[in-house]
Amino acid sequence: MKKEDTDAVDILGRVIIKYINKALKERVVSDITYESVIKNITPKGYVVLDRSGQERIAQCCIPGVALKMLQRVWVKEPMGNLNKIHICGVVGNTSNPNRRNRSR
């Protein structure tokens, strides 16, 4: 390998490490979406499990969808903020008779 090539790889490696360290220091945060299950339904909202297994109360932001206990849902944490956790999707069947058994 030529000296210029080794120097280029060395510089590239240092730049990549610099940006990784910068991202870790700034604690880059983004929305996190994961699959969960509805454990209970209360007047305040739906009780779901967060990523660590803790129960959280979440609102559903899907209009016209009736959710049931033990139904699997997609849960979103906006910017990692657990206070704004909400249900953003349903895994599998949504109990919509028009969608079920449709011809393909």
N, C-alpha and C positions, 0 to 999 in steps of 0.2 A: 504494500500500500504506500502511496506517495505521501510525503510530508504534508502537502497541502490538504489532502483528503483527511488525514488524521487530525490536523488542526481544525478543519471544518466540522468534523464529528465532535470534537472536544467542545468547540464553541456552541454547537447545537445542543449538546447535552447540558451545558451550563445554563443556557437560556431556558430550556424545558424545566430544569430544576428550580430556576428562579421564579417562573410563573406558577409552578405547583406550590412552592412555599408562600408566594403572595396570596394565592387562592385559599390556602389553609389559614393564613393569618387573618384574612378578611372574613373568613367563615362564609363563603359564598352560599346563599340559601336560595332554594327554588321550591316550587310546588311539589308536593309528594302525593302520589296517588297509589293506593294499595287496596287489595281485596279484604273485606271484613264480613261480619255476620251481624244481623240484628238480634241482639240478646233479649230486648224488652222494648215495649212501647209505653211511653209515659206522656202526660199532658205537655211536658216541656219539649219532647222530641223522641227520637229513636236512640236507644242505648246500643252502641257499637263498640267493638274492640279496636283500640289504636294499635300502632306498630309494636308497642312494648307489652301488649296484652291487657292494658288497663281499660276499664269501661269508661266511655265518654258519651255525652249526650250530643247528638248531631241532628241538624235539620236536613230535610230532603229538599233539594233545589230542582227536582224533576216535576214539572207540572202534570197533573192528571194520573199519577202513578200511585197505586195503593200498595204499601209495603206491609209485609207480615213478619211475625217472629220467625227466627231461624232462616230468613232469606239472605242470600249472599248478595252483597252490594259493593260498589266501588266507593271508597271514601277518599276525600282530598283534604290535605292540610295545606292551606295557602301559605307559602313562605315558611313552612314549618310551625305556624302559629296554631297551637291546639285549641285556642279559644274560638277560632273561626272554622273548625272542622265541619265538614258537611258531606252529605251523600250526593254523589254526582253521577251515579250510574247503577244499573242493576245487572248482575251476572246471570246470564241465562234467560229464563222465561219471565216476562213482565205481566203475566195474567191477562194479556190482551188477546181476546178471542179472534180478532182479525189477523193477528200475526201467527197464531198457532195453527199448525196443519195447513199452511198455505201451499199452493202448488208451486213448484220451482221449475 
